[in-house]
Amino acid sequence: MTRVAAVDCGTNSIRLLVADIDPVTGRLTDLERRMTVVRLGQDVDRTGRLAPEALERTFAACREYARIVGSLGVERIRFVATSASRDAENRDEFVRGVVDLLGVEPEVISGDQEAEFSFTGATRELTGHPGIERPYLVVDIGGGSTEFVVGEDTVQAARSVDIGCVRLTERHLVHGGEVTDPPADQQIAAVRADIDAALDLAAKTVPLGGARTLVGLAGSVTTVAGIALDLPEYDPSAIHHSRIPVDTVRAVTERLLRSTHAERAAIPVMHPGRVDVIGTGALVLLSVMERTGAQEVVVSEHDILDGIARSLA
């Protein structure tokens, strides 16, 4: 067994997985999973730069992750950075800070690489589950972008498009420096128009309607699932591989888009860092289900982190 650490630094959150991995079978045994909302992508869509306060939040999380990695005796570490750091003019500042804290250079991967890691992490355990058939369409809804991947055992087609929950919220739901609470109908319509245009773009590369099973990843999807399941607290074991019907996703999405900040914050499964962006994330998921005709989404707690970890075997 090899002890590895995978770090996924996205637009909204930074996450850590420390696991033992069998290099022959690829089987992962989790030792530690952490998620910290740092909002690295704050204002990147508008300014093209990583904000100083966003960098400091991210570096603070890296300091904590470095402590965990050191205490667990990790042999190999891989740090992957996604949408926000791809887009930022000052990404070199981000790279230097990560190297200083974790001793490894972050890899600013392409959207296609991100999609492949997400697909591997999400689908490895699905084989043999009753009613879950291949090919899969894996949808990873992030803060800055969303990845679409179709495949069976391996990736057949993939596309990344810029419709993450943070990007859409900052682009359409912020007025006077504050998130509109709740958003007006015309703001929601503008978000939908962006999503529809991005789905048109994704469909040029990925056959969105050709899969038998829709698999949803990342915090927007898992939070919608937790709400749909009416959980008293966030419970990854209950959410992992849950199957949420499209009508339930629609009801949850409408609830989130019509609620106030205080009402969303009071939902038991809601992470504080998702309160202002969950509505647009849920709307991306609903729009994908409506476009593809999917009657349900299979929710996975395993995603790009697991794919990154397996790449270290």
Protein Blocks (a to p, Z undefined) as FASTA:
>chain_A
ZZdddddddfkbccdddddddfknopacdfbdcdddeklmgoklmnopacfklmmmmmmm
mmmmmmmmmmnopabdcddddfklmmpmklmmmmmmmmmmnopacddddfklmmmmmmmm
mmmmmgopahiacddddddddfkbccddddfkbcfbdcddddbfklmmmmmmggghiacd
dddfklmmmmmmmmmmmmmmmmmmmcfklpfbdcdedjklmmmmmmmnopabdcfklmno
pacdfklmmmmmmmmmmpcfklmmmpmklcfklmmmmmmmmmmmmmmmmmnopabdcddf
bdfklmmmmmmZZ
